[in-house]
Amino acid sequence: MSINFPNKPDNWKVSEFRRIAELRHGYQFRNYDFTSEGIKIFKITQIKGNATVDISSCSYIDPDRLKKFEGFRINKGDILMALTGATIGKIARYTENETILQNYRVGNFFPLDEDVFSKDYLYHFLRSKNFYNQILAGQTQSAQQNIGKEDINKMSILVPPIKEQKSIASILSALDDKIELNLQMNKTLEEMAMAIYKHWFVDFGPFQDGEFVDSELGEIPKGWEVKNIKEIAEVNSKSISKNSKIDIIEYIDIASVGEGLVENIQPILLSEAPSRARRIISDGDIVWSTVRPNRKSRFLALGFNNRTIVSTGFAVTSPKTVPYSFLYPFTCTENFVDYLVSRATGSSYPAVTGKIFEEAKLVVPTQNILEKYNEIAEPLYLQFSKNNMENQTLTQLRDTLLPKLISGEVRVKDAEKTLSEVL
């Protein structure tokens, strides 16, 4: 598939994919191959929309069969792509050390000669809109969208000199590494915050020497109360008016939210926004998807601008008499998730209502204990928010630089200058 590269530098070449790289399909495992545990199988569902891999919920095969499928083992650093379905063209790099096998509709990409074509550069080129647009043009027009080896082989790749390839990959990888570091830091911060919450308000660790009394939720420290969320917070109390003077909003829909993480924010004219773009969020709000609560699509709103609007598919809970550092981790507990899941209705898209959130009950300590706890917990969430905001900036910069570096519109020296100002 020959295409034009209008910004191509004179010393860069255009090559058909087949001449410089190879796509390898995985093995077509069948349902009867799978076991309840063993060696994991990497399917297209393991590739997430933010170029990450999640192998926490894989299918398995018997470990005794590993030798038979050695040719389909995925190694650390491999470049993987979904070749079918709604996530077609989504790319991720495998960064784990765990043994895992490649399923058929997952593509694995390799340069034919790394002295000519860098694997790191290949990864970033495959992530570019340039390549994704070729995928969209070449996919089969069937009920289930597919792209295959023959289609990929005909696609065009822009090939700079190897030294420049490595420099381009280094710049983009530096941004990816910083984003990943922030994500890992946030995972640690969230784990710390949750551990403190559980120690104080689930196990009652600091209060074991005090007097306990019976309650509808079991024994609790004397002076504490059982309340429902409605008594300490407001749910879905803020909506944007159709007559608002705001022109452009920052819109977040359910598909853009993971477990504790906003993956995408879409700037859009309010006049052109979908009718579900109505819920206003403010600092300290707890935003939870009401659809399929088992997926735990939620986040704590900190650091967003006052034009940020979320879908009516979210329940937005605004703490009033307790700090968000207390209420948010409560909504992250497995007990709360189970509470939502058990009350969800609907077969295809099980969902709950805002009323379900309001009726959830929890143990609320005295005000002085809340204040002492907040002094410890709030800084963790503020650092979490700072890392998230930085990641949004870094992601925007990477997504801006990627197509321009890959096409030659922006040269390495200029990109390195920009990078030095940010990192």
VENQUIFEN-V696391 format. One record per residue. RES is the residue in three letters. D_FIRST is the distance of its C-alpha to the first C-alpha in whole Angstrom. Layout:
# VENQUIFEN-V696391
<<RES & D_FIRST> <RES & D_FIRST>>
This chain:
# VENQUIFEN-V696391
<<MET & 0> <SER & 4> <ILE & 6> <ASN & 10> <PHE & 13> <PRO & 16> <ASN & 18> <LYS & 17> <PRO & 20> <ASP & 21> <ASN & 21> <TRP & 18> <LYS & 15> <VAL & 11> <SER & 10> <GLU & 8> <PHE & 9> <ARG & 11> <ARG & 13> <ILE & 15> <ALA & 15> <GLU & 16> <LEU & 16> <ARG & 19> <HIS & 21> <GLY & 24> <TYR & 27> <GLN & 28> <PHE & 31> <ARG & 33> <ASN & 36> <TYR & 39> <ASP & 37> <PHE & 38> <THR & 41> <SER & 43> <GLU & 43> <GLY & 41> <ILE & 38> <LYS & 35> <ILE & 32> <PHE & 29> <LYS & 28> <ILE & 25> <THR & 28> <GLN & 29> <ILE & 26> <LYS & 27> <GLY & 26> <ASN & 27> <ALA & 25> <THR & 28> <VAL & 29> <ASP & 32> <ILE & 34> <SER & 37> <SER & 37> <CYS & 35> <SER & 36> <TYR & 37> <ILE & 38> <ASP & 41> <PRO & 41> <ASP & 43> <ARG & 39> <LEU & 38> <LYS & 38> <LYS & 36> <PHE & 33> <GLU & 33> <GLY & 29> <PHE & 28> <ARG & 30> <ILE & 28> <ASN & 30> <LYS & 30> <GLY & 28> <ASP & 25> <ILE & 22> <LEU & 21> <MET & 19> <ALA & 20> <LEU & 18> <THR & 20> <GLY & 22> <ALA & 23> <THR & 22> <ILE & 18> <GLY & 16> <LYS & 20> <ILE & 20> <ALA & 24> <ARG & 25> <TYR & 28> <THR & 31> <GLU & 34> <ASN & 36> <GLU & 37> <THR & 35> <ILE & 33> <LEU & 31> <GLN & 27> <ASN & 27> <TYR & 24> <ARG & 22> <VAL & 22> <GLY & 19> <ASN & 20> <PHE & 18> <PHE & 19> <PRO & 19> <LEU & 19> <ASP & 22> <GLU & 23> <ASP & 25> <VAL & 21> <PHE & 19> <SER & 22> <LYS & 22> <ASP & 23> <TYR & 20> <LEU & 17> <TYR & 19> <HIS & 19> <PHE & 16> <LEU & 15> <ARG & 18> <SER & 16> <LYS & 15> <ASN & 12> <PHE & 11> <TYR & 13> <ASN & 11> <GLN & 8> <ILE & 10> <LEU & 12> <ALA & 9> <GLY & 9> <GLN & 12> <THR & 15> <GLN & 17> <SER & 20> <ALA & 23> <GLN & 22> <GLN & 19> <ASN & 17> <ILE & 14> <GLY & 14> <LYS & 13> <GLU & 11> <ASP & 8> <ILE & 9> <ASN & 9> <LYS & 5> <MET & 5> <SER & 6> <ILE & 10> <LEU & 13> <VAL & 15> <PRO & 19> <PRO & 22> <ILE & 23> <LYS & 26> <GLU & 24> <GLN & 22> <LYS & 25> <SER & 27> <ILE & 24> <ALA & 24> <SER & 28> <ILE & 28> <LEU & 26> <SER & 28> <ALA & 31> <LEU & 31> <ASP & 30> <ASP & 33> <LYS & 35> <ILE & 34> <GLU & 34> <LEU & 38> <ASN & 39> <LEU & 37> <GLN & 40> <MET & 42> <ASN & 42> <LYS & 42> <THR & 46> <LEU & 47> <GLU & 47> <GLU & 48> <MET & 51> <ALA & 52> <MET & 51> <ALA & 54> <ILE & 56> <TYR & 56> <LYS & 57> <HIS & 60> <TRP & 61> <PHE & 61> <VAL & 60> <ASP & 62> <PHE & 65> <GLY & 65> <PRO & 67> <PHE & 69> <GLN & 70> <ASP & 74> <GLY & 74> <GLU & 76> <PHE & 73> <VAL & 74> <ASP & 72> <SER & 70> <GLU & 68> <LEU & 65> <GLY & 67> <GLU & 69> <ILE & 68> <PRO & 70> <LYS & 73> <GLY & 72> <TRP & 69> <GLU & 68> <VAL & 65> <LYS & 63> <ASN & 61> <ILE & 58> <LYS & 59> <GLU & 62> <ILE & 60> <ALA & 57> <GLU & 56> <VAL & 53> <ASN & 50> <SER & 53> <LYS & 50> <SER & 48> <ILE & 47> <SER & 48> <LYS & 46> <ASN & 48> <SER & 47> <LYS & 47> <ILE & 44> <ASP & 41> <ILE & 38> <ILE & 38> <GLU & 37> <TYR & 36> <ILE & 36> <ASP & 35> <ILE & 36> <ALA & 32> <SER & 32> <VAL & 35> <GLY & 36> <GLU & 39> <GLY & 41> <LEU & 38> <VAL & 36> <GLU & 32> <ASN & 31> <ILE & 33> <GLN & 31> <PRO & 33> <ILE & 33> <LEU & 36> <LEU & 39> <SER & 39> <GLU & 35> <ALA & 36> <PRO & 36> <SER & 40> <ARG & 40> <ALA & 39> <ARG & 43> <ARG & 45> <ILE & 46> <ILE & 46> <SER & 48> <ASP & 49> <GLY & 50> <ASP & 49> <ILE & 48> <VAL & 44> <TRP & 44> <SER & 42> <THR & 44> <VAL & 41> <ARG & 41> <PRO & 43> <ASN & 43> <ARG & 39> <LYS & 41> <SER & 39> <ARG & 42> <PHE & 42> <LEU & 45> <ALA & 45> <LEU & 46> <GLY & 44> <PHE & 42> <ASN & 43> <ASN & 45> <ARG & 42> <THR & 41> <ILE & 41> <VAL & 40> <SER & 39> <THR & 42> <GLY & 41> <PHE & 43> <ALA & 46> <VAL & 47> <THR & 51> <SER & 53> <PRO & 55> <LYS & 59> <THR & 62> <VAL & 60> <PRO & 57> <TYR & 53> <SER & 54> <PHE & 56> <LEU & 54> <TYR & 51> <PRO & 51> <PHE & 53> <THR & 50> <CYS & 48> <THR & 51> <GLU & 50> <ASN & 53> <PHE & 52> <VAL & 48> <ASP & 50> <TYR & 52> <LEU & 49> <VAL & 48> <SER & 51> <ARG & 51> <ALA & 48> <THR & 48> <GLY & 45> <SER & 43> <SER & 40> <TYR & 40> <PRO & 43> <ALA & 45> <VAL & 48> <THR & 49> <GLY & 51> <LYS & 54> <ILE & 53> <PHE & 52> <GLU & 56> <GLU & 58> <ALA & 57> <LYS & 60> <LEU & 60> <VAL & 63> <VAL & 63> <PRO & 65> <THR & 68> <GLN & 67> <ASN & 68> <ILE & 66> <LEU & 63> <GLU & 63> <LYS & 64> <TYR & 61> <ASN & 59> <GLU & 60> <ILE & 58> <ALA & 55> <GLU & 54> <PRO & 53> <LEU & 51> <TYR & 49> <LEU & 49> <GLN & 47> <PHE & 45> <SER & 44> <LYS & 44> <ASN & 41> <ASN & 39> <MET & 39> <GLU & 38> <ASN & 35> <GLN & 34> <THR & 34> <LEU & 33> <THR & 30> <GLN & 29> <LEU & 29> <ARG & 27> <ASP & 24> <THR & 25> <LEU & 25> <LEU & 21> <PRO & 19> <LYS & 21> <LEU & 21> <ILE & 18> <SER & 17> <GLY & 20> <GLU & 22> <VAL & 24> <ARG & 26> <VAL & 27> <LYS & 31> <ASP & 31> <ALA & 29> <GLU & 32> <LYS & 35> <THR & 34> <LEU & 33> <SER & 37> <GLU & 38> <VAL & 37> <LEU & 38>>
